[in-house]
Amino acid sequence: MFKAILNSIRPVARSIKYGKLLQRAKNDAKKQSNAEHTPPVAFILGCGRSGTTILGKLLKENSEVLYLFEPYHLWKTVCSQTDMVQLYSKEESKTHCILGAADDHSASKRFNACIQGEIRRSKKLSPCVIEKTPINAMRLPFLHSLSPHSKVLHIVRNGIDVVRSIERLSSANSYQMSGKGNWNQWWGRDHCKWHSLVADAKTNGWFADEVEQLSSNIEVGALEWLVSLKEIEKHRQLFGDNLIEIRYDQLTQNPNAELTRLCTHFGIQPSVSWLNYCSEHLDSARKNAGKMIVLPIKMCEAFNAFQEQYDFEGRATTA
């Protein structure tokens, strides 16, 4: 009985929480007097289900880090087009997964003001601010227009495991939101992220003649993995040496070396106690069993090419 009551309350509580966070971000955005002095924010990105969350949790335990976990409220305040799951907006045609450089020159001021607000509330002195939102892998030009000197970490995981994880999560759909229409915890309000991803892929020339054939969570999950990698590949030069890449399996196999490398990149210290904590809390890369990944011809070729490029096990097939 108690569990049933709790499950009925949680979706309402989540919606209230996100509403309050959005209002807080809007209030922060109005305080732009010192926004130009905001230090560059570091970004962790990569296709969802690639290990960004566990990596962020580990970095959060580093005393030098102010960690921002998927601050959708902040991004919505900076640019309404970022709300691809329509957590706050119902205007599907005006939200996107892929974003180019910000057209609104005041967007960077709102971004910096919001970051300043987060720093004030943290009460940390000169922290390394690290933000994690996986979909930002499709938004490098947008990030560069807001914070051109930022350090970026791209984490990539075996596409077979990523796609199967997306399929499982989107099908189970256990994380619900109140007042957000037919909510899917992966695809958002009325599957708006799905529709946005397909539309954006066509607009940007990613498998434009095949995306309309996709009809399953596995297929569109594969599209998300592919477009994330394609967008990183296309825009990598924007950040140059400020962008580095790690593989999730290598992070779990050799955490001390990989974590030390990314700390060097972000300019923070990997203390012995922190590295020990990370080793204790970082499990081996999980292999996700499931259906064969069946894709249209061009998507299948691209998928398998990335699998080979990163030396990942497993391949997709065509029908």
FENBELQUI-V846838 format. One record per pair of residues at least 12 apart in sequence whose C-alpha atoms are under 6 Angstrom apart, sorted by the first residue. I is the first residue (numbers start at 1). J is the second residue. If there is no record, write none. Layout:
i=I j=J
i=I j=J
This chain:
i=11 j=176
i=11 j=177
i=11 j=178
i=12 j=178
i=15 j=177
i=15 j=178
i=21 j=73
i=22 j=73
i=25 j=74
i=25 j=114
i=26 j=77
i=28 j=113
i=28 j=114
i=28 j=117
i=29 j=110
i=29 j=113
i=29 j=114
i=32 j=113
i=35 j=112
i=35 j=113
i=38 j=112
i=40 j=150
i=41 j=129
i=41 j=130
i=41 j=150
i=42 j=130
i=42 j=150
i=42 j=151
i=42 j=152
i=43 j=130
i=43 j=131
i=43 j=132
i=43 j=152
i=44 j=132
i=44 j=153
i=45 j=133
i=45 j=134
i=45 j=136
i=45 j=137
i=45 j=154
i=46 j=134
i=46 j=137
i=46 j=154
i=46 j=155
i=47 j=134
i=47 j=225
i=47 j=228
i=48 j=134
i=49 j=162
i=50 j=156
i=50 j=157
i=58 j=278
i=64 j=127
i=64 j=128
i=65 j=127
i=65 j=128
i=65 j=129
i=66 j=127
i=66 j=128
i=66 j=129
i=67 j=129
i=67 j=130
i=67 j=131
i=68 j=131
i=69 j=132
i=70 j=132
i=70 j=133
i=78 j=107
i=78 j=110
i=78 j=111
i=81 j=94
i=81 j=95
i=81 j=96
i=82 j=95
i=83 j=95
i=84 j=96
i=84 j=97
i=84 j=193
i=85 j=188
i=85 j=189
i=85 j=192
i=85 j=193
i=86 j=189
i=96 j=196
i=97 j=197
i=98 j=138
i=98 j=139
i=99 j=139
i=99 j=142
i=100 j=141
i=100 j=142
i=101 j=141
i=101 j=142
i=101 j=145
i=102 j=142
i=108 j=146
i=137 j=228
i=138 j=228
i=138 j=231
i=151 j=242
i=152 j=243
i=153 j=243
i=153 j=244
i=153 j=245
i=154 j=245
i=155 j=245
i=155 j=246
i=155 j=247
i=156 j=247
i=156 j=248
i=157 j=247
i=157 j=248
i=158 j=312
i=161 j=288
i=163 j=218
i=163 j=221
i=163 j=222
i=166 j=221
i=167 j=217
i=167 j=218
i=170 j=186
i=173 j=185
i=249 j=285
i=252 j=284
i=252 j=285
i=293 j=316
i=294 j=316
i=294 j=317
i=294 j=318
i=294 j=319
i=295 j=318
i=296 j=318
i=297 j=318
i=300 j=316
